[in-house]
Amino acid sequence: MIILDGAALVNMLKPVGCKIFDDYAAKVFLPYIGKQLERADRVDIVWNQYLQNSWKSETKMPQKRIKHRVEWNTSLPGNWQQFLRLDANKQELFTFLARHTTRTQNLADGKQLVNK
């Protein structure tokens, strides 16, 4: 079994050569998950949750950040790291990728992919 930190993955897996979020999922994220499934019978992806009234959200310094819709045909932001600085953007991206992985993965017999 392999346990992956979804937030760490999206920071590590840059959207090089991708134009829309569906490209990122299909060309970057899912191939990486597929490679992990070759090495293990089960892969769990753990996603962060961002609570509005949490201690962390209360202590962040206010900065001008742009909310970006995350849908399959939406253009990727020009600056990936800046996009990931806004909790709402990350939450939408994590939800999108979790749904994408459960819908599109054709798993070999005995393989499991779990999103938590």
VENRACOR-V922977 format. One record per residue. RES is the residue in three letters. SS is DSSP state (A for helix, B for strand, O for the rest). Layout:
<<RES SS> <RES SS>>
This chain:
<<MET O> <ILE B> <ILE B> <LEU B> <ASP B> <GLY A> <ALA A> <ALA A> <LEU A> <VAL A> <ASN A> <MET A> <LEU O> <LYS O> <PRO O> <VAL O> <GLY O> <CYS O> <LYS O> <ILE B> <PHE A> <ASP A> <ASP A> <TYR A> <ALA A> <ALA A> <LYS A> <VAL A> <PHE A> <LEU A> <PRO A> <TYR A> <ILE A> <GLY A> <LYS A> <GLN A> <LEU A> <GLU A> <ARG A> <ALA O> <ASP O> <ARG B> <VAL B> <ASP B> <ILE B> <VAL B> <TRP O> <ASN O> <GLN O> <TYR O> <LEU O> <GLN O> <ASN O> <SER O> <TRP A> <LYS A> <SER A> <GLU A> <THR A> <LYS O> <MET O> <PRO O> <GLN O> <LYS O> <ARG O> <ILE O> <LYS O> <HIS O> <ARG O> <VAL O> <GLU O> <TRP O> <ASN O> <THR O> <SER B> <LEU O> <PRO O> <GLY O> <ASN O> <TRP A> <GLN A> <GLN A> <PHE A> <LEU O> <ARG O> <LEU O> <ASP A> <ALA A> <ASN A> <LYS A> <GLN A> <GLU A> <LEU A> <PHE A> <THR A> <PHE A> <LEU A> <ALA A> <ARG A> <HIS A> <THR A> <THR A> <ARG A> <THR A> <GLN O> <ASN O> <LEU O> <ALA O> <ASP O> <GLY O> <LYS O> <GLN B> <LEU B> <VAL B> <ASN B> <LYS O>>
